[in-house]
Amino acid sequence: MTTVRRVDPGGHCLHHASMFGRQLDLFSAAGLPVADATAAPTDPPRLVPSSLDDAALVAALPEARVADCRVLCEEAGRRRLIAAIPALEALCRRFKGFGLEHRVPEQIAALHGLAAIGSREAAASVSRIIADNVVQGPALHDAVQAAVVLKCRFPPAVSLSLLRHNDPRVRAAACQCIRPHADITPLLVDLLDDLHGLVAVAAACALGRAGRTEAVPILARLLRQEPTAEVIDAISSLADEDCIVQLGRIARTDPALSTAAMDALEAIDSPRAQAIAKTVRDAGPVRKAESRPG
């Protein structure tokens, strides 16, 4: 019968065991019954956010498990719990350096919670998260979208980085969060020729809000073909005679955009705009056209 001499990493002999005999239990002196040592771990029960008071909810957020994270963040947002903002930011920062290829669920949940809270403090938190590169990869779009909801305004260095990002959705969203600055304007003008239409439109709206005439051709075309409240707001300070007439037409015929068009007309310092606005007011509210039977 052959025996094997076992030696630990330090060179000490452990024991001799028969290759054909029963293997000795190296852990028999651990003081644990075999059943205890091999039992499968049991996951703790999931938290019920609605049963937690504000303090307990805030305390649970920074180290929240993925199973609980979304509902906890949603509850903080539902309560608009300002006290939860540092905890939500801490949860996001906990995963800094991850997410280069796939979105981190905990970070997405924290960003949605901050956007739902909707306060100035939440906006400052999201701005810090973006400026410090806490969120990277595909989740950066979620972070900038949260910044749009919160009406964040990024400093020039952060804006430049986002406006040059390789994801067109990030570039487009970043256009809504810029501050007017000499270093930013040339890049926005370049983005008017971006191959992705959503970026070109967002850049035109940003330039329009800044009063830059380079945006007029795109904004005027959009006002005729695909008007939105954002386009109307962006062109109001640049509107020429044709745009004023088009705003009047929208105010008279488009119930969804009538208020935005009227606000733009009333803000334009032009007798023509004021006359059209008065005509629309005198005509009464715009009603949704009723479909005729076929």
N, C-alpha and C positions, 0 to 999 in steps of 0.2 A: 504494500500500500504506500503510495507516494504522499508526502506531506508538503505543505507550502509554508514557507517562512514569511510572515508579513512584517513589514517594517514601516513605521510612520515617517512623515517628511523629515523628522529630526534624526532618523537613524535608529530609533529605539525599537526593540523587538516587541511586537504586540502579542502574538500567540502562534502556536502551530495548529493547523487544521487539516483534517483529512479531505482530500479532493473528492472522496466518495462518501464521506460521512456527513453528518448534519452540520450546516454552517452555524458557527457561534454567533450569538446576538450581541453585537458590539454596543448596543444601546440598552442592554438589560439592567445596567446600574443607574439609568437615568431617573428612576423613581416614578415613572409614568406607566400606567397600565397600557397594554397594547391597544385596546379599544380607544383610549383617549388620544394616543399618539397618531392614530390613523383616521380619526373622525374628520369628515369634511367640514370646513369652516362654514358657519352660517352667516349670511349677510344680515346686517342690522335692518330693522324695518324702515320703510320709506317714511320720510317726514310728511306731515299734512300741513302745508303752509297756513291754511286758514285757521288752524288751531293754535298758531304761535302768536304771541303778542309782538309788538314792534321790536322790542329789545332782543327777544329770542330769534326773530327772523334775521335781524342784522347780524347777530352772533353766528348764525348758521351759514351765512353766505360765503365768507372768504375760503373756507375749506370744504365747500359743498361737493358731494359726490356727483358724478355725471347723472346718476339716476334721479337725484333731487334737484339738480341745478336749475333746470328750465322752469319748473313750477315755483321755485323759491324766487327767482328773478322776476317772473311774471307777477307774483304776489307783491313784491316790492314796487313794481311799476304800477300795478292796479291801485295800491294805496298811495301812490305818488310820495313815497317815503324818502324825504330828503336825507334823513339820518342813515339811509342805506347806501348813499352814493359812495362814501369811502370804501365800504365793504365790497361793492360791485367793482370798483376800480381795482381793489386788491385782488379780487377773483380773476380779473382780466390779466393783471400783471403776474399772477401766479404761473401763467403759461407763456410768458415772454420767451421768445426763441423757438417756440413750437409753431406748427401751422404753415410751414413754407409750402407744403404741397396740398394739405387738406385743412379745411376750416376746423378750429377747435370748438366743440359744442359749448363748453363753458364760457369761452370768450363771446361767442355769438349771443348766448343767453344774457350775459352781463350787459352787452351793448344794447340789446333790445330793452332791458330793464331801465337803463339810463335814458334811452330815448322816450320811454313811456313816462318816466318821472317828469321830464320836460322843463326843468328849472334852469336858472342861470348856473347854479352849481353843477348840474348834470352836464351842461354844455362845456364848462371849464374842464370837467373830468374827461370827457371824450376828446377834447382838444389836447390834453396832456397825453392821453393814451396814444393818439396819432403822432404827436410830436416826438415822443420817446420811442417810437417804433415798437410798441408793445404788441401790436397786431401786425402780422405780416402775411404774405401770400394771398390766397383768394379771399380771406376774411377781411382784408383791408377795405374792400368795397363795402362790406357791412358797416365798418367803422365810419367811413366817409358818409354813407347814407344816414347813419345816426347823427352825424354832424350836420347834415342838411336839415333833418327834422328839427334839431335843436338850434338851428340858425347860428352855428359857430362861424367865426371869422378867423382864419388862420393867419399867422405872421408870414411875411414874404418867403422866408426860407422854406417853410413847410409847403406853402402853395406851389412854389417852383418845383419841388420834388414830386408832388402829386400830379401837377399838370403835365409832367414828363413821364408819368408812369406808363408801363406797357399795356395795362388793362384800360381799354377805352371807357369802361363804366366808371373807373376811378377818376379819369381825366374829366369826364362830363360832370360827375358829382362835385369834384373839387372846384369847378367853375362857379358853383353856387356858394362857395365858402371863402372867396377871396376878399382881401382888402385892396382898395385902389392903391397902386404903387408903381413907380416908374419901371421897376424891374419886371413887373408882371404884365403890363400892357403889351409889349412886343410879342411875348409868348402867346397871349390870347389872340392877337391879330394873326399869328402863324396858324393857330388852331382853327381859324375860319376855313382853312383848306384841308382840315383833317379828313382822312379817308372815311372815317366813321361819322355818319350824319349826326348822331346824337351829340358828339363832341363839338362839331361845328355849330350846332344850334345853341348848345350851352355856352360856348364862347361868345357867340353873338349876343346872347341875352346879358352876359356879364359885361361886355363892352357897352351895350345899350344902357344898362343901369349906370355906367360910369360916364355916359354922355359922349361916347366916342362914335364919330360918324362912320367909321369903317364898318360898323355893324348894320348900317341902314339897308343895303341891298338884300341881305339875308332876312332881316326882320320884316321888311316890307313884303317880301315874297311869302313869308310865313303868315303874315297878317291876312293876305288874300287867300292863301290856299289851306293853311293848317293853323288857324288862330288858337292860341291858348291864353290863359290868364298871365302866364309868365311872359309870353311874347308881347302882350298888350302892355304890361307894366314896363318892359324893357324899352319899348319904342315910344312911350309917351313923351319923353323929353326930347325926342328927335323927330317927331312926326311932321312931315310936310303936308301940303294940301291934299295930296292923294291919300295919305295915311289917315288924315282927319276924316275924310269922306268915308273911308273904309271902316273906321271906328264907329261912325254914325250908323252905317249899315249893320254892323254887328250888334250895336246897342238896340236897334229896332227889331232885329229878326232872330237873334240867338238868345233864348232865355238863360242858358247856362253861363253865357259870357256877358250878358247885358250889363250887369252891375260893374264888372271890371272895365268894360268899354266906357261906361258913363263916368266912372271915376277918372279914367285917363282923359276924356274930353274936358272935364271940369278942371283938371290940373293944367291943361295946356293954355298958355297965355296967348290966345289968338281969338279975334272976334268971330272968325269962321267956326272954330271949335265950340265957342260959347253959344252961338246961334243954333248949331246942330244939337247940342245938348239940351237947349230949351225946347226945341221941336220934339225931341224924343220924350222929354218929361211931360209935355203937354199932351202927347198921344197916349199916355198911360202905360201901365206895366205890360211887358211883353209876355204873351201867353204861348205855351207850347202848342205847335200846330197839331190839330187833330187829324188822324189818318182817315182818309175817305174810304168808304166801302168799295171793294173792287168790282 
